[in-house]
């Protein structure tokens, strides 16, 4: 085992939930990107699941991740203004401790990267039990920009969550 392998510490377990009603190549490409970004940051990826834009389906997928004990649960999609965008509504009741500053950091990073519609995201970020939950928009650039902001902070948040005494 090399020194590099010895010093590698897993960031935790992660699950990604993509909301989509149509499937296809774009969803497959997003799933691949999300999986790669999580693994590059040291997360053990439990899976990347696709659910419809139905609030109950999204909520059930989120609950599965939280009850299953993942450290990081990232949703992709459903944070816009369309009536079908239900991810924030499904996420909000599960969050015990909101992290509005992190949600704003995600929007700000999108704006800084040139995505002028980033400020329209209604995405939520917070802690549910011992799981960090974050909503990202569903475009390749939103995923890349959002993950670049979220993942380094996720390690810190997960460490903080793990050290809480209840």
CNS distance restraints for C-alpha pairs under 8 A (distance, minus, plus):
assign (resid   1 and name CA) (resid   5 and name CA) 6.16 0.50 0.50
assign (resid   1 and name CA) (resid   6 and name CA) 6.75 0.50 0.50
assign (resid   2 and name CA) (resid   6 and name CA) 6.32 0.50 0.50
assign (resid   3 and name CA) (resid   7 and name CA) 6.18 0.50 0.50
assign (resid   4 and name CA) (resid   8 and name CA) 6.33 0.50 0.50
assign (resid   8 and name CA) (resid  42 and name CA) 7.89 0.50 0.50
assign (resid   9 and name CA) (resid  42 and name CA) 7.05 0.50 0.50
assign (resid  10 and name CA) (resid  42 and name CA) 4.98 0.50 0.50
assign (resid  10 and name CA) (resid  43 and name CA) 5.81 0.50 0.50
assign (resid  10 and name CA) (resid  44 and name CA) 7.09 0.50 0.50
assign (resid  11 and name CA) (resid  41 and name CA) 7.14 0.50 0.50
assign (resid  11 and name CA) (resid  42 and name CA) 5.09 0.50 0.50
assign (resid  11 and name CA) (resid  43 and name CA) 4.97 0.50 0.50
assign (resid  11 and name CA) (resid  44 and name CA) 7.63 0.50 0.50
assign (resid  11 and name CA) (resid 155 and name CA) 6.00 0.50 0.50
assign (resid  12 and name CA) (resid  42 and name CA) 7.38 0.50 0.50
assign (resid  12 and name CA) (resid  43 and name CA) 5.14 0.50 0.50
assign (resid  12 and name CA) (resid  44 and name CA) 6.14 0.50 0.50
assign (resid  12 and name CA) (resid  70 and name CA) 7.45 0.50 0.50
assign (resid  12 and name CA) (resid  71 and name CA) 5.67 0.50 0.50
assign (resid  12 and name CA) (resid  72 and name CA) 7.44 0.50 0.50
assign (resid  12 and name CA) (resid 158 and name CA) 7.97 0.50 0.50
assign (resid  13 and name CA) (resid  43 and name CA) 5.51 0.50 0.50
assign (resid  13 and name CA) (resid  44 and name CA) 4.73 0.50 0.50
assign (resid  13 and name CA) (resid  45 and name CA) 5.84 0.50 0.50
assign (resid  13 and name CA) (resid  46 and name CA) 6.54 0.50 0.50
assign (resid  13 and name CA) (resid  70 and name CA) 4.97 0.50 0.50
assign (resid  13 and name CA) (resid  71 and name CA) 5.21 0.50 0.50
assign (resid  13 and name CA) (resid  72 and name CA) 6.44 0.50 0.50
assign (resid  14 and name CA) (resid  38 and name CA) 7.46 0.50 0.50
assign (resid  14 and name CA) (resid  43 and name CA) 6.07 0.50 0.50
assign (resid  14 and name CA) (resid  44 and name CA) 6.07 0.50 0.50
assign (resid  14 and name CA) (resid  45 and name CA) 4.83 0.50 0.50
assign (resid  14 and name CA) (resid  46 and name CA) 5.85 0.50 0.50
assign (resid  14 and name CA) (resid  47 and name CA) 7.51 0.50 0.50
assign (resid  14 and name CA) (resid  70 and name CA) 5.41 0.50 0.50
assign (resid  14 and name CA) (resid  71 and name CA) 5.85 0.50 0.50
assign (resid  14 and name CA) (resid  72 and name CA) 4.63 0.50 0.50
assign (resid  14 and name CA) (resid  73 and name CA) 5.75 0.50 0.50
assign (resid  14 and name CA) (resid  74 and name CA) 7.73 0.50 0.50
assign (resid  15 and name CA) (resid  45 and name CA) 5.90 0.50 0.50
assign (resid  15 and name CA) (resid  46 and name CA) 5.40 0.50 0.50
assign (resid  15 and name CA) (resid  47 and name CA) 5.31 0.50 0.50
assign (resid  15 and name CA) (resid  48 and name CA) 6.05 0.50 0.50
assign (resid  15 and name CA) (resid  49 and name CA) 7.91 0.50 0.50
assign (resid  15 and name CA) (resid  65 and name CA) 6.55 0.50 0.50
assign (resid  15 and name CA) (resid  70 and name CA) 6.65 0.50 0.50
assign (resid  15 and name CA) (resid  72 and name CA) 6.45 0.50 0.50
assign (resid  15 and name CA) (resid  73 and name CA) 4.97 0.50 0.50
assign (resid  15 and name CA) (resid  74 and name CA) 6.44 0.50 0.50
assign (resid  16 and name CA) (resid  34 and name CA) 7.41 0.50 0.50
assign (resid  16 and name CA) (resid  35 and name CA) 7.97 0.50 0.50
assign (resid  16 and name CA) (resid  47 and name CA) 6.41 0.50 0.50
assign (resid  16 and name CA) (resid  48 and name CA) 4.64 0.50 0.50
assign (resid  16 and name CA) (resid  49 and name CA) 6.30 0.50 0.50
assign (resid  16 and name CA) (resid  73 and name CA) 5.77 0.50 0.50
assign (resid  16 and name CA) (resid  74 and name CA) 4.77 0.50 0.50
assign (resid  16 and name CA) (resid  75 and name CA) 5.64 0.50 0.50
assign (resid  16 and name CA) (resid  76 and name CA) 7.35 0.50 0.50
assign (resid  17 and name CA) (resid  48 and name CA) 5.80 0.50 0.50
assign (resid  17 and name CA) (resid  49 and name CA) 4.95 0.50 0.50
assign (resid  17 and name CA) (resid  50 and name CA) 5.79 0.50 0.50
assign (resid  17 and name CA) (resid  51 and name CA) 7.08 0.50 0.50
assign (resid  17 and name CA) (resid  58 and name CA) 7.90 0.50 0.50
assign (resid  17 and name CA) (resid  61 and name CA) 7.11 0.50 0.50
assign (resid  17 and name CA) (resid  62 and name CA) 7.74 0.50 0.50
assign (resid  17 and name CA) (resid  73 and name CA) 7.60 0.50 0.50
assign (resid  17 and name CA) (resid  74 and name CA) 6.28 0.50 0.50
assign (resid  17 and name CA) (resid  75 and name CA) 4.62 0.50 0.50
assign (resid  17 and name CA) (resid  76 and name CA) 6.12 0.50 0.50
assign (resid  18 and name CA) (resid  27 and name CA) 7.71 0.50 0.50
assign (resid  18 and name CA) (resid  31 and name CA) 7.65 0.50 0.50
assign (resid  18 and name CA) (resid  48 and name CA) 7.25 0.50 0.50
assign (resid  18 and name CA) (resid  49 and name CA) 6.14 0.50 0.50
assign (resid  18 and name CA) (resid  50 and name CA) 4.70 0.50 0.50
assign (resid  18 and name CA) (resid  51 and name CA) 6.27 0.50 0.50
assign (resid  18 and name CA) (resid  75 and name CA) 5.73 0.50 0.50
assign (resid  18 and name CA) (resid  76 and name CA) 4.62 0.50 0.50
assign (resid  18 and name CA) (resid  77 and name CA) 6.13 0.50 0.50
assign (resid  18 and name CA) (resid 138 and name CA) 7.97 0.50 0.50
assign (resid  19 and name CA) (resid  50 and name CA) 5.77 0.50 0.50
assign (resid  19 and name CA) (resid  51 and name CA) 5.04 0.50 0.50
assign (resid  19 and name CA) (resid  52 and name CA) 5.34 0.50 0.50
assign (resid  19 and name CA) (resid  53 and name CA) 5.32 0.50 0.50
assign (resid  19 and name CA) (resid  58 and name CA) 7.40 0.50 0.50
assign (resid  19 and name CA) (resid  75 and name CA) 7.51 0.50 0.50
assign (resid  19 and name CA) (resid  76 and name CA) 6.27 0.50 0.50
assign (resid  19 and name CA) (resid  77 and name CA) 5.32 0.50 0.50
assign (resid  19 and name CA) (resid  78 and name CA) 6.30 0.50 0.50
assign (resid  19 and name CA) (resid  87 and name CA) 7.97 0.50 0.50
assign (resid  20 and name CA) (resid  27 and name CA) 7.58 0.50 0.50
assign (resid  20 and name CA) (resid  50 and name CA) 6.61 0.50 0.50
assign (resid  20 and name CA) (resid  51 and name CA) 6.10 0.50 0.50
assign (resid  20 and name CA) (resid  52 and name CA) 4.96 0.50 0.50
assign (resid  20 and name CA) (resid  53 and name CA) 5.77 0.50 0.50
assign (resid  20 and name CA) (resid  77 and name CA) 7.41 0.50 0.50
assign (resid  21 and name CA) (resid  51 and name CA) 7.54 0.50 0.50
assign (resid  21 and name CA) (resid  52 and name CA) 4.90 0.50 0.50
assign (resid  21 and name CA) (resid  53 and name CA) 6.21 0.50 0.50
assign (resid  23 and name CA) (resid  27 and name CA) 5.66 0.50 0.50
assign (resid  23 and name CA) (resid  28 and name CA) 7.67 0.50 0.50
assign (resid  24 and name CA) (resid  28 and name CA) 6.45 0.50 0.50
assign (resid  25 and name CA) (resid  29 and name CA) 6.03 0.50 0.50
assign (resid  26 and name CA) (resid  30 and name CA) 6.18 0.50 0.50
assign (resid  27 and name CA) (resid  31 and name CA) 6.09 0.50 0.50
assign (resid  28 and name CA) (resid  32 and name CA) 6.27 0.50 0.50
assign (resid  29 and name CA) (resid  33 and name CA) 6.25 0.50 0.50
assign (resid  30 and name CA) (resid  34 and name CA) 6.05 0.50 0.50
assign (resid  30 and name CA) (resid 139 and name CA) 7.80 0.50 0.50
assign (resid  30 and name CA) (resid 140 and name CA) 6.51 0.50 0.50
assign (resid  30 and name CA) (resid 143 and name CA) 7.99 0.50 0.50
assign (resid  31 and name CA) (resid  35 and name CA) 6.06 0.50 0.50
assign (resid  31 and name CA) (resid  48 and name CA) 6.13 0.50 0.50
assign (resid  32 and name CA) (resid  36 and name CA) 6.10 0.50 0.50
assign (resid  33 and name CA) (resid  37 and name CA) 6.12 0.50 0.50
assign (resid  33 and name CA) (resid 140 and name CA) 7.90 0.50 0.50
assign (resid  33 and name CA) (resid 144 and name CA) 7.98 0.50 0.50
assign (resid  34 and name CA) (resid  38 and name CA) 6.14 0.50 0.50
assign (resid  34 and name CA) (resid  48 and name CA) 7.87 0.50 0.50
assign (resid  34 and name CA) (resid 143 and name CA) 7.27 0.50 0.50
assign (resid  35 and name CA) (resid  39 and name CA) 6.16 0.50 0.50
assign (resid  35 and name CA) (resid  45 and name CA) 6.77 0.50 0.50
assign (resid  35 and name CA) (resid  47 and name CA) 7.91 0.50 0.50
assign (resid  35 and name CA) (resid  48 and name CA) 7.03 0.50 0.50
assign (resid  36 and name CA) (resid  40 and name CA) 5.99 0.50 0.50
assign (resid  37 and name CA) (resid  41 and name CA) 6.36 0.50 0.50
assign (resid  37 and name CA) (resid 144 and name CA) 7.98 0.50 0.50
assign (resid  37 and name CA) (resid 147 and name CA) 7.26 0.50 0.50
assign (resid  38 and name CA) (resid  42 and name CA) 6.54 0.50 0.50
assign (resid  38 and name CA) (resid  43 and name CA) 5.35 0.50 0.50
assign (resid  38 and name CA) (resid  44 and name CA) 7.60 0.50 0.50
assign (resid  38 and name CA) (resid  45 and name CA) 6.92 0.50 0.50
assign (resid  38 and name CA) (resid 151 and name CA) 7.70 0.50 0.50
assign (resid  39 and name CA) (resid  43 and name CA) 4.96 0.50 0.50
assign (resid  39 and name CA) (resid  44 and name CA) 6.32 0.50 0.50
assign (resid  39 and name CA) (resid  45 and name CA) 6.77 0.50 0.50
assign (resid  41 and name CA) (resid 151 and name CA) 6.86 0.50 0.50
assign (resid  41 and name CA) (resid 152 and name CA) 7.80 0.50 0.50
assign (resid  46 and name CA) (resid  70 and name CA) 7.94 0.50 0.50
assign (resid  51 and name CA) (resid  57 and name CA) 6.39 0.50 0.50
assign (resid  51 and name CA) (resid  58 and name CA) 6.48 0.50 0.50
assign (resid  51 and name CA) (resid  61 and name CA) 7.75 0.50 0.50
assign (resid  52 and name CA) (resid  57 and name CA) 6.69 0.50 0.50
assign (resid  52 and name CA) (resid  58 and name CA) 7.34 0.50 0.50
assign (resid  53 and name CA) (resid  57 and name CA) 7.49 0.50 0.50
assign (resid  53 and name CA) (resid  58 and name CA) 7.02 0.50 0.50
assign (resid  53 and name CA) (resid  78 and name CA) 6.69 0.50 0.50
assign (resid  53 and name CA) (resid  84 and name CA) 6.04 0.50 0.50
assign (resid  53 and name CA) (resid  85 and name CA) 6.54 0.50 0.50
assign (resid  53 and name CA) (resid  86 and name CA) 6.41 0.50 0.50
assign (resid  53 and name CA) (resid  87 and name CA) 7.59 0.50 0.50
assign (resid  54 and name CA) (resid  58 and name CA) 6.18 0.50 0.50
assign (resid  54 and name CA) (resid  84 and name CA) 7.47 0.50 0.50
assign (resid  54 and name CA) (resid  86 and name CA) 6.72 0.50 0.50
assign (resid  55 and name CA) (resid  59 and name CA) 6.06 0.50 0.50
assign (resid  55 and name CA) (resid  86 and name CA) 5.38 0.50 0.50
assign (resid  55 and name CA) (resid  87 and name CA) 6.65 0.50 0.50
assign (resid  55 and name CA) (resid  89 and name CA) 7.05 0.50 0.50
assign (resid  55 and name CA) (resid  90 and name CA) 5.34 0.50 0.50
assign (resid  56 and name CA) (resid  60 and name CA) 6.10 0.50 0.50
assign (resid  56 and name CA) (resid  90 and name CA) 7.06 0.50 0.50
assign (resid  57 and name CA) (resid  61 and name CA) 6.26 0.50 0.50
assign (resid  58 and name CA) (resid  62 and name CA) 6.22 0.50 0.50
assign (resid  58 and name CA) (resid  87 and name CA) 6.64 0.50 0.50
assign (resid  58 and name CA) (resid  90 and name CA) 6.16 0.50 0.50
assign (resid  59 and name CA) (resid  63 and name CA) 6.06 0.50 0.50
assign (resid  59 and name CA) (resid  90 and name CA) 4.96 0.50 0.50
assign (resid  59 and name CA) (resid  91 and name CA) 6.63 0.50 0.50
assign (resid  60 and name CA) (resid  64 and name CA) 6.10 0.50 0.50
assign (resid  61 and name CA) (resid  65 and name CA) 6.46 0.50 0.50
assign (resid  62 and name CA) (resid  66 and name CA) 6.28 0.50 0.50
assign (resid  62 and name CA) (resid  73 and name CA) 7.40 0.50 0.50
assign (resid  62 and name CA) (resid  91 and name CA) 7.43 0.50 0.50
assign (resid  63 and name CA) (resid  67 and name CA) 5.88 0.50 0.50
assign (resid  63 and name CA) (resid  94 and name CA) 7.77 0.50 0.50
assign (resid  64 and name CA) (resid  68 and name CA) 5.72 0.50 0.50
assign (resid  65 and name CA) (resid  69 and name CA) 6.30 0.50 0.50
assign (resid  65 and name CA) (resid  70 and name CA) 5.69 0.50 0.50
assign (resid  65 and name CA) (resid  73 and name CA) 6.67 0.50 0.50
assign (resid  66 and name CA) (resid  70 and name CA) 6.06 0.50 0.50
assign (resid  66 and name CA) (resid  73 and name CA) 7.72 0.50 0.50
assign (resid  66 and name CA) (resid 128 and name CA) 6.88 0.50 0.50
assign (resid  66 and name CA) (resid 129 and name CA) 7.14 0.50 0.50
assign (resid  66 and name CA) (resid 130 and name CA) 7.58 0.50 0.50
assign (resid  66 and name CA) (resid 131 and name CA) 5.98 0.50 0.50
assign (resid  69 and name CA) (resid 130 and name CA) 7.32 0.50 0.50
assign (resid  69 and name CA) (resid 131 and name CA) 7.01 0.50 0.50
assign (resid  70 and name CA) (resid 131 and name CA) 6.12 0.50 0.50
assign (resid  71 and name CA) (resid 130 and name CA) 6.65 0.50 0.50
assign (resid  71 and name CA) (resid 131 and name CA) 4.64 0.50 0.50
assign (resid  71 and name CA) (resid 132 and name CA) 6.10 0.50 0.50
assign (resid  71 and name CA) (resid 158 and name CA) 6.49 0.50 0.50
assign (resid  72 and name CA) (resid 131 and name CA) 5.59 0.50 0.50
assign (resid  72 and name CA) (resid 132 and name CA) 4.84 0.50 0.50
assign (resid  72 and name CA) (resid 133 and name CA) 6.06 0.50 0.50
assign (resid  72 and name CA) (resid 134 and name CA) 7.99 0.50 0.50
assign (resid  72 and name CA) (resid 154 and name CA) 7.43 0.50 0.50
assign (resid  72 and name CA) (resid 158 and name CA) 7.78 0.50 0.50
assign (resid  73 and name CA) (resid 131 and name CA) 6.83 0.50 0.50
assign (resid  73 and name CA) (resid 132 and name CA) 6.08 0.50 0.50
assign (resid  73 and name CA) (resid 133 and name CA) 4.75 0.50 0.50
assign (resid  73 and name CA) (resid 134 and name CA) 6.43 0.50 0.50
assign (resid  74 and name CA) (resid 133 and name CA) 5.85 0.50 0.50
assign (resid  74 and name CA) (resid 134 and name CA) 4.95 0.50 0.50
assign (resid  74 and name CA) (resid 135 and name CA) 5.92 0.50 0.50
assign (resid  74 and name CA) (resid 136 and name CA) 7.22 0.50 0.50
assign (resid  75 and name CA) (resid  87 and name CA) 7.75 0.50 0.50
assign (resid  75 and name CA) (resid 133 and name CA) 7.80 0.50 0.50
assign (resid  75 and name CA) (resid 134 and name CA) 6.26 0.50 0.50
assign (resid  75 and name CA) (resid 135 and name CA) 4.75 0.50 0.50
assign (resid  75 and name CA) (resid 136 and name CA) 5.94 0.50 0.50
assign (resid  76 and name CA) (resid 135 and name CA) 6.18 0.50 0.50
assign (resid  76 and name CA) (resid 136 and name CA) 4.92 0.50 0.50
assign (resid  76 and name CA) (resid 137 and name CA) 5.58 0.50 0.50
assign (resid  76 and name CA) (resid 138 and name CA) 5.21 0.50 0.50
assign (resid  76 and name CA) (resid 143 and name CA) 7.45 0.50 0.50
assign (resid  77 and name CA) (resid  85 and name CA) 7.60 0.50 0.50
assign (resid  77 and name CA) (resid  87 and name CA) 7.20 0.50 0.50
assign (resid  77 and name CA) (resid 135 and name CA) 7.44 0.50 0.50
assign (resid  77 and name CA) (resid 136 and name CA) 6.15 0.50 0.50
assign (resid  77 and name CA) (resid 137 and name CA) 4.67 0.50 0.50
assign (resid  77 and name CA) (resid 138 and name CA) 4.15 0.50 0.50
assign (resid  77 and name CA) (resid 139 and name CA) 7.91 0.50 0.50
assign (resid  78 and name CA) (resid  84 and name CA) 7.05 0.50 0.50
assign (resid  78 and name CA) (resid  85 and name CA) 3.91 0.50 0.50
assign (resid  78 and name CA) (resid  86 and name CA) 5.52 0.50 0.50
assign (resid  78 and name CA) (resid  87 and name CA) 4.98 0.50 0.50
assign (resid  78 and name CA) (resid  88 and name CA) 7.55 0.50 0.50
assign (resid  78 and name CA) (resid 137 and name CA) 6.85 0.50 0.50
assign (resid  78 and name CA) (resid 138 and name CA) 7.32 0.50 0.50
assign (resid  79 and name CA) (resid  85 and name CA) 5.53 0.50 0.50
assign (resid  79 and name CA) (resid  86 and name CA) 6.85 0.50 0.50
assign (resid  79 and name CA) (resid  87 and name CA) 5.81 0.50 0.50
assign (resid  79 and name CA) (resid  88 and name CA) 6.23 0.50 0.50
assign (resid  79 and name CA) (resid 121 and name CA) 5.44 0.50 0.50
assign (resid  79 and name CA) (resid 122 and name CA) 5.13 0.50 0.50
assign (resid  79 and name CA) (resid 123 and name CA) 5.27 0.50 0.50
assign (resid  79 and name CA) (resid 135 and name CA) 7.16 0.50 0.50
assign (resid  79 and name CA) (resid 136 and name CA) 7.05 0.50 0.50
assign (resid  79 and name CA) (resid 137 and name CA) 5.84 0.50 0.50
assign (resid  80 and name CA) (resid  85 and name CA) 5.73 0.50 0.50
assign (resid  80 and name CA) (resid 120 and name CA) 6.53 0.50 0.50
assign (resid  80 and name CA) (resid 121 and name CA) 5.37 0.50 0.50
assign (resid  80 and name CA) (resid 122 and name CA) 6.23 0.50 0.50
assign (resid  80 and name CA) (resid 137 and name CA) 7.44 0.50 0.50
assign (resid  81 and name CA) (resid  85 and name CA) 6.38 0.50 0.50
assign (resid  81 and name CA) (resid 120 and name CA) 7.56 0.50 0.50
assign (resid  81 and name CA) (resid 121 and name CA) 7.89 0.50 0.50
assign (resid  81 and name CA) (resid 122 and name CA) 7.92 0.50 0.50
assign (resid  86 and name CA) (resid  90 and name CA) 6.26 0.50 0.50
assign (resid  87 and name CA) (resid  91 and name CA) 6.03 0.50 0.50
assign (resid  87 and name CA) (resid 123 and name CA) 7.52 0.50 0.50
assign (resid  87 and name CA) (resid 135 and name CA) 7.33 0.50 0.50
assign (resid  88 and name CA) (resid  92 and name CA) 5.88 0.50 0.50
assign (resid  88 and name CA) (resid 122 and name CA) 6.45 0.50 0.50
assign (resid  88 and name CA) (resid 123 and name CA) 5.62 0.50 0.50
assign (resid  88 and name CA) (resid 124 and name CA) 5.86 0.50 0.50
assign (resid  88 and name CA) (resid 135 and name CA) 7.28 0.50 0.50
assign (resid  89 and name CA) (resid  93 and name CA) 7.46 0.50 0.50
assign (resid  90 and name CA) (resid  94 and name CA) 7.67 0.50 0.50
assign (resid  91 and name CA) (resid  95 and name CA) 6.69 0.50 0.50
assign (resid  91 and name CA) (resid 124 and name CA) 7.03 0.50 0.50
assign (resid  92 and name CA) (resid 124 and name CA) 6.96 0.50 0.50
assign (resid  94 and name CA) (resid 128 and name CA) 5.88 0.50 0.50
assign (resid  95 and name CA) (resid 126 and name CA) 5.62 0.50 0.50
assign (resid  95 and name CA) (resid 127 and name CA) 5.51 0.50 0.50
assign (resid  95 and name CA) (resid 128 and name CA) 4.66 0.50 0.50
assign (resid  95 and name CA) (resid 129 and name CA) 7.98 0.50 0.50
assign (resid  95 and name CA) (resid 133 and name CA) 7.78 0.50 0.50
assign (resid  96 and name CA) (resid 126 and name CA) 7.19 0.50 0.50
assign (resid  96 and name CA) (resid 127 and name CA) 5.79 0.50 0.50
assign (resid  96 and name CA) (resid 128 and name CA) 5.13 0.50 0.50
assign (resid  96 and name CA) (resid 129 and name CA) 6.81 0.50 0.50
assign (resid  97 and name CA) (resid 126 and name CA) 5.49 0.50 0.50
assign (resid  97 and name CA) (resid 127 and name CA) 5.10 0.50 0.50
assign (resid  97 and name CA) (resid 128 and name CA) 6.91 0.50 0.50
assign (resid  98 and name CA) (resid 124 and name CA) 7.71 0.50 0.50
assign (resid  98 and name CA) (resid 125 and name CA) 6.14 0.50 0.50
assign (resid  98 and name CA) (resid 126 and name CA) 4.07 0.50 0.50
assign (resid  98 and name CA) (resid 127 and name CA) 6.32 0.50 0.50
assign (resid  99 and name CA) (resid 103 and name CA) 6.60 0.50 0.50
assign (resid  99 and name CA) (resid 124 and name CA) 7.89 0.50 0.50
assign (resid  99 and name CA) (resid 125 and name CA) 5.39 0.50 0.50
assign (resid  99 and name CA) (resid 126 and name CA) 4.68 0.50 0.50
assign (resid  99 and name CA) (resid 127 and name CA) 7.47 0.50 0.50
assign (resid 100 and name CA) (resid 104 and name CA) 6.13 0.50 0.50
assign (resid 100 and name CA) (resid 124 and name CA) 7.36 0.50 0.50
assign (resid 100 and name CA) (resid 125 and name CA) 6.53 0.50 0.50
assign (resid 100 and name CA) (resid 126 and name CA) 7.55 0.50 0.50
assign (resid 101 and name CA) (resid 105 and name CA) 6.12 0.50 0.50
assign (resid 102 and name CA) (resid 106 and name CA) 6.29 0.50 0.50
assign (resid 102 and name CA) (resid 125 and name CA) 6.54 0.50 0.50
assign (resid 102 and name CA) (resid 150 and name CA) 7.69 0.50 0.50
assign (resid 103 and name CA) (resid 107 and name CA) 6.49 0.50 0.50
assign (resid 103 and name CA) (resid 123 and name CA) 6.75 0.50 0.50
assign (resid 103 and name CA) (resid 124 and name CA) 5.97 0.50 0.50
assign (resid 103 and name CA) (resid 125 and name CA) 5.39 0.50 0.50
assign (resid 103 and name CA) (resid 134 and name CA) 7.78 0.50 0.50
assign (resid 104 and name CA) (resid 108 and name CA) 6.00 0.50 0.50
assign (resid 105 and name CA) (resid 109 and name CA) 6.02 0.50 0.50
assign (resid 105 and name CA) (resid 149 and name CA) 7.29 0.50 0.50
assign (resid 106 and name CA) (resid 110 and name CA) 6.40 0.50 0.50
assign (resid 106 and name CA) (resid 145 and name CA) 7.88 0.50 0.50
assign (resid 106 and name CA) (resid 146 and name CA) 5.51 0.50 0.50
assign (resid 106 and name CA) (resid 149 and name CA) 6.36 0.50 0.50
assign (resid 106 and name CA) (resid 150 and name CA) 7.08 0.50 0.50
assign (resid 107 and name CA) (resid 111 and name CA) 6.36 0.50 0.50
assign (resid 107 and name CA) (resid 118 and name CA) 5.33 0.50 0.50
assign (resid 107 and name CA) (resid 119 and name CA) 5.56 0.50 0.50
assign (resid 107 and name CA) (resid 121 and name CA) 6.98 0.50 0.50
assign (resid 108 and name CA) (resid 112 and name CA) 6.07 0.50 0.50
assign (resid 108 and name CA) (resid 118 and name CA) 7.47 0.50 0.50
assign (resid 108 and name CA) (resid 119 and name CA) 7.39 0.50 0.50
assign (resid 109 and name CA) (resid 113 and name CA) 6.14 0.50 0.50
assign (resid 109 and name CA) (resid 145 and name CA) 6.50 0.50 0.50
assign (resid 109 and name CA) (resid 146 and name CA) 6.97 0.50 0.50
assign (resid 109 and name CA) (resid 149 and name CA) 6.91 0.50 0.50
assign (resid 110 and name CA) (resid 114 and name CA) 6.49 0.50 0.50
assign (resid 110 and name CA) (resid 115 and name CA) 5.31 0.50 0.50
assign (resid 110 and name CA) (resid 116 and name CA) 7.56 0.50 0.50
assign (resid 110 and name CA) (resid 118 and name CA) 5.28 0.50 0.50
assign (resid 110 and name CA) (resid 119 and name CA) 7.87 0.50 0.50
assign (resid 110 and name CA) (resid 142 and name CA) 6.54 0.50 0.50
assign (resid 110 and name CA) (resid 145 and name CA) 6.12 0.50 0.50
assign (resid 110 and name CA) (resid 146 and name CA) 6.97 0.50 0.50
assign (resid 111 and name CA) (resid 115 and name CA) 4.99 0.50 0.50
assign (resid 111 and name CA) (resid 116 and name CA) 5.51 0.50 0.50
assign (resid 111 and name CA) (resid 117 and name CA) 7.52 0.50 0.50
assign (resid 111 and name CA) (resid 118 and name CA) 5.64 0.50 0.50
assign (resid 111 and name CA) (resid 119 and name CA) 6.94 0.50 0.50
assign (resid 113 and name CA) (resid 145 and name CA) 7.29 0.50 0.50
assign (resid 115 and name CA) (resid 142 and name CA) 7.92 0.50 0.50
assign (resid 117 and name CA) (resid 121 and name CA) 7.43 0.50 0.50
assign (resid 118 and name CA) (resid 142 and name CA) 7.96 0.50 0.50
assign (resid 121 and name CA) (resid 137 and name CA) 6.93 0.50 0.50
assign (resid 123 and name CA) (resid 134 and name CA) 7.33 0.50 0.50
assign (resid 123 and name CA) (resid 135 and name CA) 4.80 0.50 0.50
assign (resid 123 and name CA) (resid 136 and name CA) 6.21 0.50 0.50
assign (resid 123 and name CA) (resid 137 and name CA) 7.55 0.50 0.50
assign (resid 124 and name CA) (resid 133 and name CA) 7.86 0.50 0.50
assign (resid 124 and name CA) (resid 134 and name CA) 6.00 0.50 0.50
assign (resid 124 and name CA) (resid 135 and name CA) 5.50 0.50 0.50
assign (resid 125 and name CA) (resid 132 and name CA) 7.47 0.50 0.50
assign (resid 125 and name CA) (resid 133 and name CA) 5.56 0.50 0.50
assign (resid 125 and name CA) (resid 134 and name CA) 4.34 0.50 0.50
assign (resid 125 and name CA) (resid 135 and name CA) 6.33 0.50 0.50
assign (resid 126 and name CA) (resid 132 and name CA) 5.88 0.50 0.50
assign (resid 126 and name CA) (resid 133 and name CA) 5.43 0.50 0.50
assign (resid 126 and name CA) (resid 134 and name CA) 6.66 0.50 0.50
assign (resid 127 and name CA) (resid 131 and name CA) 5.54 0.50 0.50
assign (resid 127 and name CA) (resid 132 and name CA) 4.61 0.50 0.50
assign (resid 127 and name CA) (resid 133 and name CA) 5.93 0.50 0.50
assign (resid 128 and name CA) (resid 132 and name CA) 6.42 0.50 0.50
assign (resid 128 and name CA) (resid 133 and name CA) 6.88 0.50 0.50
assign (resid 130 and name CA) (resid 158 and name CA) 7.82 0.50 0.50
assign (resid 130 and name CA) (resid 161 and name CA) 5.95 0.50 0.50
assign (resid 130 and name CA) (resid 162 and name CA) 7.04 0.50 0.50
assign (resid 131 and name CA) (resid 158 and name CA) 7.52 0.50 0.50
assign (resid 131 and name CA) (resid 161 and name CA) 7.87 0.50 0.50
assign (resid 132 and name CA) (resid 154 and name CA) 7.34 0.50 0.50
assign (resid 132 and name CA) (resid 157 and name CA) 7.36 0.50 0.50
assign (resid 132 and name CA) (resid 158 and name CA) 6.90 0.50 0.50
assign (resid 136 and name CA) (resid 142 and name CA) 6.91 0.50 0.50
assign (resid 136 and name CA) (resid 143 and name CA) 6.50 0.50 0.50
assign (resid 136 and name CA) (resid 146 and name CA) 6.58 0.50 0.50
assign (resid 137 and name CA) (resid 142 and name CA) 5.67 0.50 0.50
assign (resid 137 and name CA) (resid 143 and name CA) 6.73 0.50 0.50
assign (resid 138 and name CA) (resid 142 and name CA) 6.49 0.50 0.50
assign (resid 138 and name CA) (resid 143 and name CA) 6.71 0.50 0.50
assign (resid 139 and name CA) (resid 143 and name CA) 6.11 0.50 0.50
assign (resid 140 and name CA) (resid 144 and name CA) 6.15 0.50 0.50
assign (resid 141 and name CA) (resid 145 and name CA) 5.90 0.50 0.50
assign (resid 142 and name CA) (resid 146 and name CA) 5.61 0.50 0.50
assign (resid 143 and name CA) (resid 147 and name CA) 5.81 0.50 0.50
assign (resid 144 and name CA) (resid 148 and name CA) 6.10 0.50 0.50
assign (resid 145 and name CA) (resid 149 and name CA) 6.48 0.50 0.50
assign (resid 146 and name CA) (resid 150 and name CA) 5.89 0.50 0.50
assign (resid 147 and name CA) (resid 151 and name CA) 5.47 0.50 0.50
assign (resid 148 and name CA) (resid 152 and name CA) 7.26 0.50 0.50
assign (resid 149 and name CA) (resid 153 and name CA) 7.05 0.50 0.50
assign (resid 150 and name CA) (resid 154 and name CA) 5.83 0.50 0.50
assign (resid 151 and name CA) (resid 155 and name CA) 6.64 0.50 0.50
assign (resid 152 and name CA) (resid 156 and name CA) 7.23 0.50 0.50
assign (resid 153 and name CA) (resid 157 and name CA) 6.28 0.50 0.50
assign (resid 154 and name CA) (resid 158 and name CA) 5.92 0.50 0.50
assign (resid 155 and name CA) (resid 159 and name CA) 6.18 0.50 0.50
assign (resid 156 and name CA) (resid 160 and name CA) 6.23 0.50 0.50
assign (resid 157 and name CA) (resid 161 and name CA) 6.07 0.50 0.50
assign (resid 158 and name CA) (resid 162 and name CA) 6.03 0.50 0.50
assign (resid 159 and name CA) (resid 163 and name CA) 6.37 0.50 0.50
assign (resid 160 and name CA) (resid 164 and name CA) 6.62 0.50 0.50
